[in-house]
Amino acid sequence: MDEVDRIVAAWRHERPDLDVSPMEILSRVTRLSRQLDRARKSSFSEYGIEGWAFDVLSALRRSGEPYQLSPSTLLQETLVTSGTMTNRIDRLVTAGWVERLPDPDDRRGVLVRLTEAGRATVDSALADLLVKERDILAGLTPAGRRKLASLLRELSTGFDGEED
């Protein structure tokens, strides 16, 4: 029995007229989310980056060689406004993690390219984060992880692409 079981039992006692079963899942998801947030903050702070910076650097890193994307593609990848993205790119340029280059296919456009320093930073932060994420999931067998991933995929599919 965990804390969520105790909370659910108390609600069932106090409000037997309500179906509180969603709490059994979603309260645990919330608690896991807090653990993941702590892991992300810990991993990222070791490399001097914030979550938003990791998101942008990761989008560039995942894009493959030459690790560059247009600002509009970065908007789609990170689900932020253009003004926010401009500010983030400016900050990443100042940090030396990305550079702006002219877009050879669009005279007015620019491309954002990951620098070697940016690549090293995002690669190290990712490796560190994955160790912490494996620790969070340590109580599950490989089969349990696959089953949970499948169930969460099924549950979250309808939410893909939605903004906060």
Residue pairs with C-beta under 8 A, 6 or more apart in sequence:
2 28
3 31
4 23
4 24
4 27
4 28
4 31
5 24
7 23
7 27
8 20
8 21
8 23
8 24
8 27
11 18
11 20
11 23
12 20
32 136
35 136
36 133
36 136
39 129
39 132
39 133
39 135
39 136
40 51
40 54
40 129
41 51
42 132
43 125
43 128
43 129
43 132
44 50
44 51
44 53
44 54
44 125
44 129
46 125
46 128
47 121
47 124
47 125
47 128
48 95
48 121
49 57
49 121
49 122
49 125
52 78
52 80
52 88
53 88
53 91
53 92
53 95
53 97
54 122
54 125
54 126
55 77
55 78
56 74
56 77
56 78
56 85
56 88
56 89
56 92
56 98
57 92
57 97
57 98
57 114
57 118
57 121
57 122
58 122
58 126
59 69
59 73
59 74
59 77
59 78
60 67
60 68
60 69
60 74
60 98
60 112
60 113
60 114
60 118
60 122
61 67
61 114
61 119
61 122
61 123
61 126
63 69
66 113
67 113
67 114
67 119
68 101
68 111
68 112
68 113
68 114
69 77
69 111
69 112
70 103
70 109
70 110
70 111
70 112
71 82
71 85
71 86
71 89
71 110
71 112
72 82
74 85
74 89
74 112
75 81
75 82
75 85
78 85
79 161
79 163
79 164
80 88
89 98
89 100
89 112
92 98
92 112
92 118
93 99
93 100
96 115
96 117
96 118
97 114
97 115
97 117
97 118
97 121
97 122
98 112
98 113
98 114
98 115
98 118
99 112
99 113
99 115
100 110
100 111
100 112
100 113
101 110
101 111
101 112
101 113
102 109
102 110
102 111
103 109
103 110
103 111
114 122
137 145
140 148
